[in-house]
């Protein structure tokens, strides 16, 4: 785990390693992305530039407020692997200010289930702190005093499939022609027949 609090670098103006603000801003974003990828969704990173005009140098100090490390746990999921669902979580990309990313992740998970034919899926998120001395924690996690476990309890409900499609009231256009314009298909053969309301 990266445990940077401050870091200084003297840079000589006019040299090959001259100070460029855009590169510093990019460094801040890179550190932010690095921490979020490691599970620190609440991390805050800022850069302080101290100029020494006489020496034509600057000190750059990166201030890192790590915040808690998030641990994602899924319960009740049978239709998807944990790995598949974790890819829908946006904490590592967006952070979790005011639980925004968590709420967004729940919406994305519901959409994924709906697209697989589970329109009645219910997902209940729960966030709690975890004791570093807990036997369930790994050795590297015990080094971090602040750990938040995000548990997503999933009630998938039933998967809906289309058994039959009927078209009524058509007189001018044959049924076969109408079916060519329909994306929803009956279950059977090469067609899964999964019912998705948006496709319907």
C-alpha positions as CSV (number, residue, x, y, z in Angstrom):
1,X,0.0,0.0,0.0
2,X,1.2,3.5,-0.8
3,X,1.3,5.6,2.4
4,X,2.5,9.0,1.0
5,X,1.9,11.9,3.3
6,X,4.2,14.5,1.8
7,X,6.8,14.5,-0.9
8,X,9.3,17.2,-1.9
9,X,11.2,17.8,-5.1
10,X,13.5,20.7,-5.9
11,X,13.2,21.7,-9.5
12,X,15.6,24.1,-11.3
13,X,13.9,26.5,-13.6
14,X,15.3,26.3,-17.1
15,X,16.5,22.7,-16.7
16,X,15.1,19.6,-18.4
17,X,13.0,18.9,-15.3
18,X,11.4,22.3,-15.2
19,X,8.2,22.9,-13.3
20,X,5.1,22.7,-15.5
21,X,1.7,23.3,-13.8
22,X,-0.2,21.0,-16.2
23,X,2.1,18.1,-15.4
24,X,1.6,18.7,-11.7
25,X,-2.2,18.7,-12.1
26,X,-1.9,15.4,-14.0
27,X,0.2,14.0,-11.2
28,X,-2.5,14.8,-8.7
29,X,-5.1,13.1,-10.9
30,X,-2.8,10.0,-11.3
31,X,-2.3,9.7,-7.5
32,X,-6.0,10.1,-7.0
33,X,-6.8,7.4,-9.5
34,X,-4.1,5.1,-8.0
35,X,-5.7,5.4,-4.5
36,X,-9.2,4.9,-5.8
37,X,-8.1,1.7,-7.6
38,X,-6.8,0.4,-4.3
39,X,-10.2,1.0,-2.7
40,X,-9.7,4.4,-1.2
41,X,-12.9,6.0,-2.6
42,X,-12.9,9.0,-0.2
43,X,-9.2,9.9,-0.8
44,X,-8.4,13.6,-1.2
45,X,-5.1,14.7,-2.9
46,X,-3.8,18.2,-3.3
47,X,-0.5,19.7,-4.3
48,X,1.3,22.6,-2.6
49,X,3.9,24.6,-4.5
50,X,6.5,26.6,-2.5
51,X,8.6,28.8,-4.7
52,X,12.2,29.8,-3.8
53,X,12.9,32.7,-6.3
54,X,16.5,33.3,-5.2
55,X,17.5,29.7,-5.9
56,X,15.1,29.4,-8.9
57,X,13.6,26.3,-7.3
58,X,10.3,25.0,-6.0
59,X,9.3,22.5,-3.4
60,X,6.3,20.4,-4.3
61,X,4.4,18.8,-1.5
62,X,1.6,16.3,-2.1
63,X,-0.9,16.2,0.7
64,X,-2.8,12.9,0.8
65,X,-5.9,12.3,3.0
66,X,-6.5,8.6,2.4
67,X,-9.8,8.1,4.2
68,X,-11.1,4.5,4.7
69,X,-10.4,1.7,2.4
70,X,-13.6,0.1,0.9
71,X,-14.1,-3.6,0.8
72,X,-16.9,-4.7,-1.5
73,X,-19.0,-7.8,-0.6
74,X,-21.9,-9.3,-2.6
75,X,-24.6,-11.5,-1.1
76,X,-27.3,-13.5,-2.9
77,X,-26.0,-13.2,-6.4
78,X,-26.4,-16.4,-8.5
79,X,-26.8,-15.0,-12.0
80,X,-23.4,-13.1,-12.0
81,X,-20.0,-13.7,-10.5
82,X,-18.7,-11.3,-7.9
83,X,-16.0,-10.2,-10.4
84,X,-18.6,-9.3,-13.0
85,X,-20.6,-7.2,-10.6
86,X,-17.5,-5.4,-9.3
87,X,-16.9,-4.1,-12.8
88,X,-20.1,-2.2,-12.5
89,X,-19.0,-0.4,-9.3
90,X,-17.9,3.1,-9.9
91,X,-16.2,3.9,-6.6
92,X,-12.7,3.4,-8.0
93,X,-13.5,5.9,-10.8
94,X,-15.8,8.5,-9.3
95,X,-14.9,8.4,-5.6
96,X,-17.8,8.2,-3.1
97,X,-18.6,11.8,-2.0
98,X,-22.0,11.8,-0.3
99,X,-22.4,8.2,-1.3
100,X,-22.9,9.3,-4.9
101,X,-20.8,6.5,-6.5
102,X,-22.5,3.9,-4.3
103,X,-26.0,5.0,-5.4
104,X,-24.8,5.1,-9.0
105,X,-23.3,1.6,-8.7
106,X,-26.6,0.2,-7.4
107,X,-28.4,1.7,-10.4
108,X,-25.9,0.2,-12.8
109,X,-26.2,-3.2,-11.1
110,X,-30.0,-3.1,-11.4
111,X,-29.7,-2.2,-15.0
112,X,-27.4,-5.2,-15.6
113,X,-29.9,-7.5,-13.9
114,X,-32.8,-6.0,-15.8
115,X,-31.0,-6.6,-19.1
116,X,-30.6,-10.2,-18.2
117,X,-34.3,-10.6,-17.6
118,X,-34.5,-9.9,-13.8
119,X,-36.9,-6.9,-13.7
120,X,-37.8,-7.5,-10.0
121,X,-34.3,-7.4,-8.7
122,X,-33.8,-5.6,-5.3
123,X,-30.3,-4.4,-4.2
124,X,-29.9,-3.2,-0.6
125,X,-26.5,-1.5,0.2
126,X,-25.0,-1.5,3.7
127,X,-21.9,0.3,4.8
128,X,-20.1,-0.4,8.1
129,X,-16.7,-0.1,9.6
130,X,-14.7,-3.2,10.1
131,X,-12.5,-4.0,13.1
132,X,-8.9,-4.4,12.0
133,X,-8.5,-7.3,14.5
134,X,-11.3,-9.2,12.8
135,X,-10.3,-12.8,11.7
136,X,-12.0,-12.1,8.3
137,X,-9.4,-9.4,7.5
138,X,-6.3,-10.2,5.5
139,X,-2.9,-9.4,6.8
140,X,-2.4,-6.4,4.4
141,X,-5.8,-5.0,5.4
142,X,-4.9,-5.1,9.1
143,X,-2.3,-2.4,8.4
144,X,-5.2,0.0,7.6
145,X,-7.0,1.2,10.6
146,X,-10.0,2.6,8.7
147,X,-11.8,0.0,6.6
148,X,-15.4,0.2,5.3
149,X,-17.2,-2.9,4.3
150,X,-19.8,-2.3,1.6
151,X,-22.3,-5.2,1.6
152,X,-24.7,-5.4,-1.3
153,X,-27.5,-7.7,-0.5
154,X,-29.1,-8.9,-3.8
155,X,-32.6,-10.4,-4.1
156,X,-32.5,-11.4,-7.8
157,X,-36.1,-12.4,-8.1
158,X,-37.3,-14.5,-11.1
159,X,-35.8,-14.4,-14.5
160,X,-38.5,-13.7,-17.1
161,X,-38.5,-15.3,-20.6
162,X,-40.9,-14.7,-23.5
163,X,-42.8,-17.9,-24.3
164,X,-45.2,-16.6,-26.9
165,X,-45.7,-13.4,-29.0
166,X,-49.1,-12.7,-30.6
167,X,-50.0,-10.0,-33.1
168,X,-53.6,-9.1,-33.5
169,X,-55.5,-6.5,-35.4
170,X,-53.2,-6.4,-38.4
171,X,-54.9,-6.5,-41.8
172,X,-52.8,-4.5,-44.2
173,X,-49.4,-5.9,-43.2
174,X,-48.7,-9.6,-42.8
175,X,-47.6,-11.0,-39.5
176,X,-44.2,-12.1,-40.9
177,X,-43.4,-8.6,-42.0
178,X,-44.2,-7.2,-38.6
179,X,-42.0,-9.7,-36.9
180,X,-39.1,-8.5,-38.9
181,X,-39.3,-5.2,-37.0
182,X,-39.5,-6.7,-33.6
183,X,-36.4,-7.2,-31.4
184,X,-38.1,-9.3,-28.7
185,X,-38.1,-13.0,-29.5
186,X,-39.7,-16.1,-28.1
187,X,-37.6,-18.5,-26.1
188,X,-36.3,-21.5,-28.1
189,X,-33.6,-22.5,-30.5
190,X,-30.9,-19.9,-30.7
191,X,-33.0,-17.3,-29.0
192,X,-32.8,-17.0,-25.2
193,X,-36.1,-15.2,-25.1
194,X,-35.1,-13.0,-22.2
195,X,-37.7,-10.4,-21.4
196,X,-36.3,-6.9,-21.3
197,X,-38.8,-4.1,-21.0
198,X,-36.6,-1.5,-22.8
199,X,-36.3,-3.8,-25.8
200,X,-40.0,-4.4,-25.8
